[in-house]
Amino acid sequence: MDGQQKMTFEAFREYFGELSAIDKRKPFTVMLNPDSLSFSSSIDYSDYWFINYSVYKSQSAPTISIPTIFFDTTGVVPKEEWPQGCSTIKQMVTKLKNVVYDTDDESHQPPVVKITWGDYTYTVRVTKFDVKYTLFNVTGEPVRAEVTIGAKYFYHDWKNTEKKSPDLTHLVEVKAGDTLPLMCNRVYNDSSYYLQIARINGLTNFRNLKPGTMLEFPPIRD
């Protein structure tokens, strides 16, 4: 395994679109690289009375699936290959979960995660963290486990690839101090669409928008 580049996870905190490393959560490098990494993309379509004739709505942020991350302390994998600071399966699973999934005390949100593997880096929000213990020792302690991770591209990273135009649906994150008329003015240069946007997003109280909420702003008629 010498010289092999292993998949690494690093936790970040997001503040107004800027990322900073969560110092308390040290990067986690896997024991064994996964066998596969899969991606999925989708397009949404809809029709609203005030949008362009096209029924195109938006392209959802691509999802990433890591089917299996293996941990094994039976002796099959040399100890120098084990995740740093971990000597048991439970420690490995707990540390990985802390880096990619557990809520951050400061931002009160799960972390933004950068997955680095070789020359590639994927910036994501983890949506699923499943653990399956597959082997135990005589005292009942797990000595082998499989972790499955599902994730979605972090919007601030993915949106940079999208065309910024009034002709395409925008996903816009609510910031502190935002109002719906103000957001409509930024997207459409016209604040008067706020009632339609409230209806599209199912907002019953659009005067108190929650920071971090993602709202859809579809195309409008000229």
N, C-alpha and C positions, 0 to 999 in steps of 0.2 A: 504493500500500500504506500510505499515511500513515494513522495512527490505527487500523490493524488490530491487533487483539489476537491475539498468536501463542501457540501452545502452548508451555508451558515445563515442564521437568522439574527437580525438586529432590531431592537425595539426603539421607536421614535415617538416623540410627542408632537402633535400638530397644534400650531397657534397661528390663526389668521393666514393659513396657507404655507407657513414656514415650518420645517421639521427640525427638531433638535433631539439628539440621542438621550434616552432615559438612562442616566448614569448608573442607577441602582440595578439595572438589568444588563448584565454583561452579555455580549454576543454568544450565541449557542451554536456550536458546530456538531453536526451529527456524528454518530459512531460509524455508520455505513451509509453511503449515498443511496437514495431511492432508486428503484429500477426504472421508474418512469415519472414523467411530469406532463400533465395534459392541460389543454387550454380549450375554452369554449366561448363563443361570441354569439350574440343574438341581436336582432333588430325588432323594434316594436312599431306597430302601425295603429293609427286611430284616425278619427275624423271629428273635428269640432267645427261649429258653425262659423267661426271667425278666422280659421286658418287658411293657408293656401290650398289649392285644389288637390295637391298631392296628399295621400293618406299616410305618408311617412311620418313617424313620430320621433323616434330616437334610436340610437344604438346603445345598448346597455354596456356597461363596463365589462370587459372580458373577465371570465372567472378562471381560476387556476386550481387544479387538484393534484395533490401529492398523495397517491394511493397508499403507500406504505413506507414509513420510516422505522427501521428495525433497531431494537436494542437487545443486547444479549450479554449476560455476565456469566455464562457457563464455562468460559475459557476458550471458546471458539475464536473470539476477537481479542487480540493482545491488549493488555491494560493501557498501554501507551496510546491506543486508538480510542479509548473511552472519552466521552465528553469531559472537559476540564472541571475538576472539583467534584466529580460524581463517582461514587463507588457502588451504588445500588440502582436497580431499575427505577424504583420510586423516585429517587433523586433526579434521575435523568428526565423522566416524564414531567415531574414538577417544575424543573428548571426550564424546560422547553415551553411548557404551558405558560409560565410566568413571562417569558420573553414575547410570545406571540399572541396571547389570548387574554390574560388577566387584566382587569381594569386598572388604569393608572390612577394613583391617589391624587395627583395634581390636576390632571385634565378631566378626571372622572369619565374617561372613555377607554376602550381597549386601545392598545398601541397601534400605530402605523408600523408595518413590518417590512423591512427590506430583506429579501431572500437573495443571497448571492451564491452563484454556482458557476465556477469557471469565469468566463468573460461576461456572464449575463447577470443582471440585477433586476429583480421584479419588486416593485413597491406596491404593497397590498394591505387590505384589511382582512384578517382571518375571520371566516364566517362559521367554520366548523372545526372542532378538535375532538377526535374520537380516539379512545385508547382500548386496545384489546390485549389482555395478558394471556399468553399462550403456554407458559411453562412455569412451574413452581418447584421450589426445593422442599425438603422434608419438613421444614418448619412453616411452610405455607407462604414464604416470601417469593414474589415473582422474580424469575431470573431471565425471562424473555418477554418482550412486548412489541406490539405493532401500533404505531400512531398514524392516523389518517388526518390530513389537513385539507380543508377547503378554503379558498380565499377569493376575493374580488379585487381587481386593480383599484388602487387608491385613486379617487377621483382627480385630485390635484395633479397626479402624475399622468393619468390617462387622458385628461381633457386637453392636454397640450397637442395631442395628435388630431383633435377634432377641428373641423373648420369653424371659425368664429364668424358667424353670419346670421342676420335675422331670418334667413331662409331655412335654417335648421333649428330643431329643438335644442334648447340649452338646459342643462342641469346646473342649477346655481345654488351654492351653499349660503345659508343665512348667516350673516355676521352680526355681532353685537351692535345694536343701534339701528339695524335695518328695519324698514317698513316695506310693506308690499308696494305702495306707490313709488317709493324710492327705487326699489329693485326693478320695477317696470320701466321706470325712466332710464335706468342704466342699460337695460336690454333693448327696449324699443324706442328710446327717446320720447316716450309718451307715458305718463303716469296713469292715464285714464283706464288702462286695461286691468287694473288691480282686481276688480270684481270677477272678471273672467278667469284670471289666474287663480284666484281663491277657489272658484268653483272647480276648475280642472284638478287642483291639488287637494280637494276635499277639505278645505280649511273652513272651520266654523267660527274661529276667532282669529282673524288675520291681523288684528291690532297688536297682538302679543306673540310675535314670531320667536321660536326657540332657536338660538344660535346652534349651528351645526346641522340643522334640517336641510335636506336637499329638495328643492322645488323645481318643477318642470315649467319651462317657458317656451311653448311651441311657436311655430311661425304665425304671423298675422297677415291679414290682407292689407295691401297698400291702399 
